[in-house]
Amino acid sequence: MKTPKNGQLHSRRFVYMCVANWFLHLYVFAMWPLLLAMVQANALPLSTLAWAAIAFAVGMILPGPFVAQWLERRSRKSVLLKAVLWMSIPPTCMLLFWHHAAALVAAHALQGLSFGIAQSTLGTTLVNDILLSRERTRGDVHYAWAGRLGIPAGLCAGCVALLHLPVQEALQWSLVLALLAFLCIGNVNVPLKAPVKMPRFTLDRFFLPSSYPLMLTMFVGPWLLGRMVGLHLTMPMMACMTAGAVVAYVLQRFTRYLWPQRWHMLVAYVLLLVAVALHMAGTPWADEVAALLIGIGTSMLSARHLLDWLVRSAHCQRGTAQNTYMIAWRVAFAAGVSCSLLVASHIGVADALLCLCGAVGYLMWRRRPAACCKPRQR
């Protein structure tokens, strides 16, 4: 099947892929409130949630070096559909072995593994396959926003489900989200690619080592989001984060041509610093406002960093840059959750210093762009 010559950004199959990405993030992150409810119901240690976050991040990384060969030697759509099916196994395991902390952690490792394969296939490969070259940057940004909005929405959806359903029923209903993602993907016709010989182990579509400066400057956004999730995984807080992500999306839509790039980043870092200060103050409604600001700041920061990754990577490195961004984001989020549950029980001065270091590091990187990803060749 050939890619049509007309634009694909508003085509049905690209919309289906964005909706599937939203459902996948909604499904995965709705598990966190359900996991917390299971831990509390069985009097398990709260550290179980931290180890589950670490296991999820490790699970996402493990299949990365092998995904490129699978995608070049097999049907890409088939690999994606199988990964989504594998994502339906963890809730079943959690239902059967929900009294055992080790089983809950293992279930999240499996979910991270299947989610990593699904994201590598859908976002870094299939989306770029159906888009024309001139549309890929815009298409990748739209696709990423679908997942970015799905993260706080999934956390909020899990909290809302627990208000009306027992945790066992909420787990069963969560499978509907995976089914909807599966149906969206099944309705998409993707271009057929001839098999290509690839090494069994490769960094292609997995990790871009030269992008480490961007990884360090982006760390603070998902780190603070994870810190807030680890400390305040409640429906009002997650609703504020969701509202913040929506505000950030609307704000960027209206200011992307009005504000210089560094202004977006400056506003994002300032909002995160204000959020940390409010959380440290501990005044009434301070936590809710801090969650709103973290939702806005993290979304703006992540969107701008992804665009930097895409624009400053070579054309053949686009998929690898996207996957590196995704891994860095998930690792920072898991680190934030783990820190809140295992190390520091409140957001403090160290988090503010991390924001300042991120802002200074980004400004230094902007002055020396050659220090990061290789510029695109003309």
Sequence and secondary structure as in RCSB ss.txt:
>XXXX:A:sequence
MKTPKNGQLHSRRFVYMCVANWFLHLYVFAMWPLLLAMVQANALPLSTLAWAAIAFAVGMILPGPFVAQWLERRS
RKSVLLKAVLWMSIPPTCMLLFWHHAAALVAAHALQGLSFGIAQSTLGTTLVNDILLSRERTRGDVHYAWAGRLG
IPAGLCAGCVALLHLPVQEALQWSLVLALLAFLCIGNVNVPLKAPVKMPRFTLDRFFLPSSYPLMLTMFVGPWLL
GRMVGLHLTMPMMACMTAGAVVAYVLQRFTRYLWPQRWHMLVAYVLLLVAVALHMAGTPWADEVAALLIGIGTSM
LSARHLLDWLVRSAHCQRGTAQNTYMIAWRVAFAAGVSCSLLVASHIGVADALLCLCGAVGYLMWRRRPAACCKP
RQR
>XXXX:A:secstr
    SS  TTSHHHHHHHHHHHHHHHHHHHHHHHHHHHHHHTT  THHHHHHHHHHHHHHHTTHHHHHHHHHHS 
HHHHHHHHHHHHTHHHHHHHHSTT HHHHHHHHHHHHHHHHHHHHHIIIIIHHHHS GGGHHHHHHHHHHHHHHH
HHHHHHHHHHHHHHS HHHHHHHHHHHHHHHHHHHHT            SS  TTT  GGGHHHHHHHTHHHHHH
HHHHHH  SHHHHHHHHHHHHHHHHHHHHHTTTS HHHHHHHHHHHHHHHHHHHHH  TTHHHHHHHHHHHHHHH
HHHHHHHHHHHTS GGGHHHHHHHHHHHHHHHHHHHHHHHHHT SS  HHHHHHHHHHHHHHHHHHH GGGSS  
   
